[in-house]
Amino acid sequence: MKYRKFDSNEYVMVIKNGRTVRQGPGLSVLYNELTTNLMVAPSSAFDGAFAFDEIITKDYQSVFVQGVTTYMIRDFAKAMKMFDFAYQNDKAMEAKKKQQIVVLEKRINNIIKAIVIREVSGKDIRTVIRLADEMAQRIEEELRQDEAVRNLGVSIEGVNILGINPKPETRKALEAAAREQILKEQDDAIYKRRNAAIEQERIIKENEINTEIKVAEKEQEMRKKAQDSELALRTEKQEKDLALKEMAVRKNLAIQNDELEGRIEIEKKNEEFIALESANGKLKADQEAYRVEAIVKAYNNFNQALLEACVMGQADPATIMARAFMTMGENADKIGTLNMTPDILQAITAGAKSNKR
């Protein structure tokens, strides 16, 4: 009879007469070495490194792929069947566990290598060297779905690609190409920056021109508004002036009409006055004619010689002399000879002047 207490990170299966009678992590077992077998497997996770050289890409370039796979045993019944975890003693068991873990890691790495070859062979070198994260995810998915991995009784906890490296000469060529590409991108960046500066300057110029156009349009609009306002004021003023002129014309017409009516009234009154005056004149003329007719009748009935004598009696000597000469002239055919000396004329004239005095 033997007694053994196992660690908590060890999974123990007690097999007696070909049957598992007890199992679990970290068991304490009292067993008969002649009739009982113990199977002890690690229950903690562990990492398995892998490194694959001479993996050929689509463009026939070799790459070196290395990484780490984290896994642990989940189905201990399957793992006990696939690997030799039979317990003998502590010293021999430790070496056997390491040996069996190496075998497990190799089997998993073979599956990983097949997946890596499929992934790399379909892509060119430039794509492959940038494929680390995508390849790690792809390996992890395929391992979890792989039937062989499930038969090993392990589960994949994670896959990390630590590096995908081409050969040194390929690296140099890629570096040169990348350097040229970087320089080209630098030139393109400078060109784009210059173009961007030119474009920005063009945009600024366009904005300035657009601003000037908008300012000019605004000024033109303001001038148009001012012109419209001025035209409206002028039109309003013209309308007011026209209304005032019309009112003045109407007023003048009214005044002229009043004046015309006044004149008509005056003319009517004048007509009445003229008619009255004509009637009065006619009456006066009739009166005067009657008076003259009466005088003429009186003169016709009056003795002319007596009248003349009365008149001549009151006349001055010159008038009398003039009348005498007129009488002589009228009776010239009856006068034979008439002598009139200057002395006689002078005496007559002097007498006339003295009489006047």
C-alpha positions in Angstrom: 0.0 0.0 0.0 1.2 3.5 -0.9 0.0 7.0 -0.2 0.4 10.0 -2.5 -0.9 13.6 -2.3 -0.8 15.4 -5.7 -0.6 19.1 -6.4 -3.6 21.2 -7.3 -2.4 21.8 -10.9 -2.3 18.0 -11.5 -5.3 16.1 -12.6 -5.4 12.5 -11.2 -7.3 9.5 -12.5 -7.4 6.3 -10.3 -7.9 3.2 -12.4 -8.6 -0.1 -10.8 -9.2 -3.3 -12.8 -9.5 -1.2 -16.0 -12.1 1.1 -14.6 -11.8 4.7 -13.4 -12.9 4.7 -9.8 -11.8 8.2 -8.9 -10.6 11.3 -10.7 -10.0 15.0 -10.0 -7.4 17.7 -9.5 -5.0 17.5 -6.5 -6.3 14.2 -5.0 -4.8 12.4 -2.1 -4.7 8.7 -2.9 -4.0 5.6 -0.8 -3.7 2.8 -3.3 -2.4 -0.8 -3.8 0.4 -0.6 -6.3 -0.3 -4.2 -7.4 -3.9 -3.6 -8.4 -4.2 0.2 -9.0 -2.8 2.5 -11.7 -2.6 6.3 -11.5 -2.7 8.7 -14.5 -1.4 12.2 -13.7 -1.7 15.0 -16.3 -1.0 18.8 -15.9 -4.2 20.8 -15.5 -2.6 24.2 -16.0 -2.2 26.1 -19.4 1.2 26.1 -21.1 2.7 27.7 -24.1 4.1 25.9 -27.2 6.4 27.8 -29.5 6.6 27.2 -33.2 9.0 28.4 -35.9 8.6 27.5 -39.6 11.3 28.2 -42.1 11.2 28.1 -45.9 7.5 28.8 -46.2 7.1 29.8 -49.9 4.8 32.7 -50.8 2.8 33.2 -54.0 5.6 35.0 -55.7 8.1 32.3 -54.7 9.8 34.1 -51.8 10.8 32.3 -48.6 9.6 33.6 -45.2 10.3 32.6 -41.6 7.2 32.4 -39.4 7.4 32.1 -35.6 4.8 32.3 -32.9 3.4 31.0 -29.6 0.3 28.9 -29.0 -1.3 28.8 -25.6 -3.4 25.7 -24.8 -4.4 23.4 -21.9 -5.9 20.0 -21.5 -9.7 20.1 -21.1 -10.8 16.5 -21.8 -8.5 14.4 -19.6 -10.0 11.1 -20.6 -9.0 11.7 -24.3 -5.6 13.1 -23.3 -4.9 10.0 -21.1 -5.7 7.8 -24.1 -3.5 9.8 -26.6 -0.5 10.4 -24.3 1.3 8.3 -21.6 0.7 10.0 -18.3 1.0 6.8 -16.2 2.4 7.6 -12.7 5.4 5.6 -11.4 7.3 7.9 -9.1 7.8 11.6 -8.7 11.2 11.7 -10.5 10.1 9.6 -13.5 6.7 11.3 -13.7 8.3 14.8 -14.1 10.4 13.7 -17.0 7.5 11.8 -18.6 5.2 14.9 -18.3 7.8 17.1 -20.1 8.2 14.4 -22.8 4.5 14.1 -23.4 4.0 17.9 -23.5 6.7 18.1 -26.2 4.8 15.4 -28.2 1.6 17.3 -27.8 3.2 20.5 -28.8 4.7 18.9 -31.9 1.4 17.5 -33.0 -0.3 20.9 -32.6 2.6 22.6 -34.4 2.2 20.2 -37.4 -1.4 21.3 -37.7 -0.4 25.0 -37.4 2.3 24.5 -40.1 -0.3 23.2 -42.5 -2.5 26.2 -41.8 0.4 28.6 -42.2 1.4 27.0 -45.5 -2.1 27.5 -46.9 -2.3 31.1 -45.8 1.2 32.1 -47.1 1.1 30.2 -50.4 -1.9 32.2 -51.6 -0.4 35.7 -51.0 2.7 37.6 -52.2 5.6 38.6 -50.0 4.4 42.2 -49.3 1.0 40.9 -48.2 2.4 38.1 -46.1 4.8 40.2 -44.0 1.9 42.4 -42.9 -0.4 39.4 -42.2 0.6 38.6 -38.6 -2.6 39.5 -36.8 -4.9 38.1 -39.5 -2.8 34.9 -39.6 -2.9 34.5 -35.8 -6.7 34.9 -35.9 -7.0 32.4 -38.8 -4.8 29.8 -37.0 -6.8 30.1 -33.8 -10.1 29.6 -35.5 -9.0 26.6 -37.5 -7.4 24.9 -34.5 -10.6 25.3 -32.5 -12.6 23.7 -35.4 -10.0 21.0 -36.1 -11.2 17.5 -35.2 -7.6 16.2 -34.5 -7.1 18.9 -31.9 -10.3 18.0 -30.2 -9.2 14.3 -30.2 -6.1 15.4 -28.3 -8.3 16.6 -25.5 -6.9 20.1 -25.5 -8.4 23.5 -26.1 -6.6 26.4 -27.8 -6.5 29.5 -25.5 -4.7 31.8 -27.9 -2.3 32.1 -30.8 0.2 34.9 -31.4 2.5 35.4 -34.4 5.7 36.9 -33.2 7.2 37.5 -36.6 7.0 36.9 -40.4 10.5 37.6 -41.7 11.7 37.2 -45.3 15.3 36.3 -46.2 18.0 39.0 -45.8 18.3 39.7 -49.6 14.6 39.8 -49.9 14.4 42.1 -47.0 17.0 44.4 -48.5 15.1 44.4 -51.8 11.8 45.2 -50.0 13.6 47.8 -48.0 14.9 49.4 -51.2 11.5 49.3 -52.8 9.9 50.6 -49.7 12.6 53.3 -49.5 11.8 54.3 -53.0 8.2 54.2 -52.3 8.7 56.3 -49.2 10.7 58.8 -51.2 8.1 58.8 -53.9 5.4 59.3 -51.2 7.5 62.1 -49.8 7.8 63.7 -53.3 4.0 63.1 -53.7 3.5 64.7 -50.3 5.6 67.7 -51.2 3.7 67.9 -54.6 0.4 67.5 -52.8 1.4 70.1 -50.2 2.4 72.5 -52.9 -0.8 71.8 -54.9 -2.7 72.2 -51.6 -1.0 75.5 -51.0 -1.7 76.6 -54.6 -5.3 75.3 -54.3 -5.6 77.1 -51.0 -4.3 80.3 -52.5 -6.7 79.9 -55.4 -9.5 79.4 -53.0 -8.4 82.5 -51.1 -8.2 84.5 -54.3 -11.6 83.2 -55.4 -13.0 84.1 -52.0 -11.5 87.6 -52.3 -12.9 87.9 -55.8 -16.3 86.6 -54.6 -16.1 89.0 -51.7 -15.3 91.9 -54.0 -18.2 90.8 -56.3 -20.6 90.6 -53.4 -19.4 94.0 -52.1 -19.8 95.4 -55.7 -23.3 93.8 -55.9 -24.1 95.2 -52.5 -22.9 98.6 -53.5 -24.8 98.3 -56.8 -27.9 97.2 -54.9 -27.5 100.2 -52.5 -27.0 102.5 -55.4 -30.0 101.1 -57.1 -32.0 101.4 -53.9 -30.8 105.0 -53.6 -31.7 105.7 -57.2 -35.1 104.0 -56.7 -35.6 106.1 -53.5 -34.5 109.3 -55.3 -36.7 108.4 -58.3 -39.6 107.7 -55.9 -38.9 111.1 -54.2 -38.6 112.8 -57.5 -41.8 111.1 -58.8 -43.6 112.0 -55.6 -42.3 115.6 -55.9 -43.3 115.7 -59.5 -46.7 114.4 -58.6 -47.0 117.0 -55.8 -45.8 119.7 -58.2 -48.2 118.5 -60.8 -51.0 118.4 -58.2 -50.0 121.9 -57.1 -49.9 123.1 -60.7 -53.2 121.4 -61.3 -54.6 123.1 -58.2 -53.1 126.4 -59.3 -54.5 126.0 -62.9 -57.8 125.1 -61.4 -57.6 128.1 -59.1 -56.5 130.3 -62.0 -59.3 128.9 -64.1 -61.7 129.6 -61.2 -60.3 133.1 -60.8 -60.4 133.7 -64.6 -63.9 132.2 -64.6 -64.8 134.5 -61.8 -63.1 137.4 -63.6 -64.9 136.5 -66.8 -68.2 136.2 -65.1 -67.4 139.6 -63.5 -66.5 141.0 -66.8 -69.6 139.6 -68.4 -71.5 141.1 -65.5 -69.7 144.4 -66.1 -70.2 144.2 -69.8 -73.9 143.5 -69.2 -74.0 146.5 -66.9 -72.0 148.5 -69.4 -74.4 147.4 -72.1 -77.2 148.5 -69.9 -75.3 151.8 -69.1 -74.6 152.3 -72.8 -78.2 151.6 -73.7 -79.3 154.0 -71.0 -76.6 156.5 -72.0 -77.7 156.2 -75.7 -81.2 156.7 -74.6 -80.2 159.7 -72.6 -78.0 161.0 -75.4 -80.8 160.6 -77.8 -83.0 162.5 -75.5 -80.4 165.2 -75.1 -79.8 165.2 -78.9 -83.5 165.6 -79.3 -83.6 168.3 -76.8 -80.6 170.1 -78.4 -82.1 169.6 -81.9 -85.3 171.1 -80.6 -83.3 174.0 -79.0 -81.3 174.6 -82.2 -84.4 174.3 -84.3 -86.0 176.9 -82.0 -82.9 179.2 -82.3 -82.8 178.7 -86.1 -86.4 179.5 -86.3 -85.7 182.5 -84.2 -82.8 183.6 -86.4 -84.8 182.9 -89.5 -87.5 185.2 -88.3 -84.9 187.8 -87.0 -83.7 190.8 -89.2 -80.2 190.0 -90.3 -79.1 193.6 -90.8 -80.3 194.5 -87.4 -78.4 191.6 -86.0 -75.3 192.5 -87.7 -75.6 196.1 -86.6 -75.9 194.9 -83.0 -73.0 192.7 -83.4 -70.9 195.3 -85.1 -71.7 197.8 -82.5 -70.0 195.9 -79.9 -67.1 194.8 -82.1 -63.6 196.3 -82.1 -62.3 198.5 -84.9 -60.2 195.6 -86.5 -63.3 193.4 -86.7 -65.3 196.2 -88.2 -62.5 196.9 -90.7 -62.4 193.1 -91.5 -66.1 193.1 -92.0 -65.8 196.2 -94.2 -63.2 194.6 -96.4 -65.4 191.4 -96.6 -68.3 193.5 -97.7 -66.3 195.2 -100.3 -65.1 191.9 -101.5 -68.6 190.6 -101.8 -69.6 193.7 -103.8 -66.3 194.0 -105.8 -68.2 193.9 -109.1 -70.0 197.0 -108.1 -66.8 199.0 -107.2 -65.1 200.7 -110.0 -61.8 202.0 -108.5 -60.6 201.8 -104.9 -57.4 203.5 -103.9 -55.8 202.4 -100.6 -52.5 204.1 -99.8 -50.1 202.9 -97.1 -50.8 206.0 -95.1 -54.5 205.2 -95.0 -53.7 201.6 -93.9 -51.3 202.8 -91.2 -53.8 205.3 -89.9 -56.5 202.6 -89.8 -54.2 200.2 -88.1 -53.0 202.8 -85.5 -56.6 203.7 -84.7 -57.4 200.0 -84.3 -54.5 199.5 -81.9 -55.4 202.6 -79.9 -58.9 201.4 -79.5 -57.7 198.1 -78.3 -55.7 199.9 -75.6 
